[in-house]
Amino acid sequence: MNPWLWAFDVVLLLTLVWVAWRVLAGREAELFRAVVLFIAFGLLLAVAWVRLKAPDIALAEAAIGAGVTGALLLVTLGRLKASARDESGQETDS
């Protein structure tokens, strides 16, 4: 095995573990950062599947894991923030 590919695999593994830890260890106030890191984790995982010679799973991970799920999480986060603004605005009007 090429030493450059082996080094790339090790860096990819360490980056995957680090990103996963950052997603899980984030505070509630850092929800946007957690969603962006989740999307990055999905893309890195797709690269890992390509390295494992499973391009079909890599494509599914990139499309579903990073693409669709990431978009849904971003929309949900936007709605949560809008809902929190509406609730705080109603409390000050009373």
ABEGO torsion letter per residue (X at the ends): XBAAAAAAAAAAAAAAAAAAAAAAABBAAAAAAAAAAAAAAAAAAAAAAAAAGBAAAAAAAAAAAAAAAAAAAAAAAAAAAAAAAAAAAAAAAX
